[in-house]
Amino acid sequence: MLKISKSLYSHLYYTNVVWILFKSIKPTRHYLEEHSKEVPWHKAVEIILTTKNPRRKKNKYEIEKDGYYVLFEIKNEILYVINAKKTK
């Protein structure tokens, strides 16, 4: 398991020749209500931080990795996890 520091200040995220800067990672209400039981928060964050090149889908990003699907967006230097589920 990847240990995440609570004092995570910023993280540069490289995707498709673009560096994305975010200062924090937060769950959306939708993630908390619909997906947090299926994919725990620490697992969603681990997948995001260990993936080098997520797919861009308009203003959102998708990751399919190790049997999981994660959807997130970045607004005002905050990465919001929208959706996380196990793939079949």
ABEGO torsion letter per residue (X at the ends): XBBBBAABABBBBBBGGBBBBBABBBBBAAAAAAAAAABBAAAAAAAAAABABBBBBEABBBBBBGGBBBBBBBBGGBBBBABBBBBX
